[in-house]
Amino acid sequence: MDNTTEKGHHAHHLSESSLSTITTMVAATNLTPEEVQIEEKRIVRALDKHMLPLFCVFYFTDFLDRANIGNATLAGIQSDLNLSSQELSFAISAFYITYIIFEVPSNCILKCTRASIYLSSIMLGWGLITLILAFVTNFTGLFVCRLLLGVAQSGYVPAILYQMSLVYKPSEQTMRVAILLTMASLSGMVSGPLAYASASVSIGLHGWQVLFLLEGIPTVLLSFVSYWLLFDRLVDVSWLTDTQKEVHMHYRLPVKEEDNGERISWRTLLVTFTDWKVWMFSLVYFFQATCMTSLSIFLPTIIKGFGYPTLTSQLLTAPPCVVGSVFVLLSGYLTDRTNYRTPLLLIGFAVMALGYILLLIVHDPWVLYGSLFVVTSGVGIVAAPTVGWSSVNFPNPTIRAVAVASVVMIGNFGSVLASFLYPTANAPHHFFGNAFCLGSATLGFITSGLTGFFLYRANRRFHNASIKYHF
């Protein structure tokens, strides 16, 4: 990872580590340094063309199917199933309970099997469960389906982050993660109008049932297509030349980072869970997930609390999501451009806190609605640096596989808490939920600052080490 310690990978001069890497590639491929750099750019373009769009589509369906419970609530699932406010909160949180439990085991399975088979299989699983959700008749059915949905989706995000870390440089990853995360915002933009359209369909089903069907069927179909589109190893793909594959081995995977198929052992788990970075990254993820998940699930409910009708509330969810996605991309670009994450996290959490303060103190419906744009801007700024922070700070791929899943697992306890922050009983003002998220944003600001400082201090202490942390 030496070649990523330079502050800007767009600098006109090459660092010593970059020269060393290029020298290695020249020796391995018989290319000139200029030809190596040309091939590098072609590799990145090929990855962006063939792999990144797939992961974006998959993440879009992942987030659409997990967060649709929020629109289903406005569409009447609570009254149709005769659910209390507490039962609805438990059903929402059920997803995150199993999602957390199975994240690390899922990435361990991924290390031992073919990615194309495993990822397409779990996508098929959650697509079928989404279809079954359309026909539940009581709290038990809803709760069990949400539990199973968490099991099926638990491995997807960690797997995607891990797969991307194997083919992109650390200095290239955050922008790609940002593009990936805009799919969450895009799903929010689509889910509101889709729920609005579902309520208008007259086929003998409730609007929330139509919503689950409209979202589940494409996921099932996509799972079959994904098997043929995903690849297990980059050396097997047809869209890279043999020379590019050889360059990639040295350009992306220096010897100490090369994934040699090492199996995950108990020692791997011990080393991972005793690493302070895992816990600090997890805390930052926890505070970010609390705010992001509460928005993704309860944004229609929050907007309805401002006094807007149900259908209008569903349509009004789209604009804040658009703004959030713009800031996700901007943050990802700046992170890769500067190779710094901590300053953006500090800015993002501060903006988020400001938005929640406005939600607590203002009363005009349109000003309240405008405050959501401030909140989603802050969430967008912190999203990519938070999610991708762990994937660039663990050079060993086996430890990285466990670390990335562990950070997402521990951090998603914030998602469990978020499931209980905006119960219908607290409508319309939702003071408790907004105050809790304000506290989370404040603690996220403090924790991200401390994490960045610790990483910076570690680099200064071991300034001659070959591995440099990305703060």
Secondary structure by P-SEA (a helix, b strand, c coil): cccccccccccccccaaaaaaaaaaaaaccccaaaaaaaaaaaaaaaacccaaaaaaaaaaaaaaaaaaaaaaaacccccccccaaaaaaaaaaaaaaaaacaaaaaaaaaaccaaaaaaaaaaaaaaaaaaaaccccaaaaaaaaaaaaaaacaaaaaaaaaaaacccccccaaaaaaaaaaaaaaaaaaaaaaaaaaaccccccaaaaaaaaaaaaaaaaaaaaaaaccccccccccccaaaaaaaaccccccccccccccccaaaaaaaaacaaaaaaaaaaaaaaaaaaaaaccaaaaaaaacccaaaaaaaccaaaaaaaaaaaaaaaaaaaccccaaaaaaaaaaaaaaaaaaaccccaaaaaaaaaaaaaaaaaaaaaaaaccccccccaaaaaaaaaaaaaaaaaaaaaaaacccccccccaaaaaaaaaaaaaaaaaaaaaaaaaaaaaaaaaccccccccc
